[in-house]
Amino acid sequence: PDVIVHSTSSGGTQAGLVAGCALAGVRTRVIGISADEPAASLSADIRRILDGLVDLIGPGGPHARTLADAKIEIDDRFVGDGYGVPTPASREAIELVARTEALFLDPTYTAKAMAGLIAQIRSKVFQETETVLFWHTGGQVGMFA
């Protein structure tokens, strides 16, 4: 895909997606929609994880620069009142994709990520020729809490 949109909270999933794309030479944009943290804080966490990967694969190796240069994109406009607190946009996302796609989203992570994706689509952020993948990170257990 040209773009992957997913929820991000601790940064682990995003770091893995960014590293995988960078190391494979894939130019896919990885956009994390924050579930709870400001973008600057999450970016720092993700950068630390990527730096840790450099330590694992060898600081002097050919991939060290690739990971150091990897771009981190986070949209923190959909956090609302914080972790686990639904927003009007996340409630709309839950209802919209359940009705139109039979896709179930949890209110903590994936609903906020989908709200971000819906807002970006409505704002025409993506080109019509781009393939956008929504990376559903789970959370269905939270729907029954």
Disulfide bonds with the S-S distance in Angstrom:
none
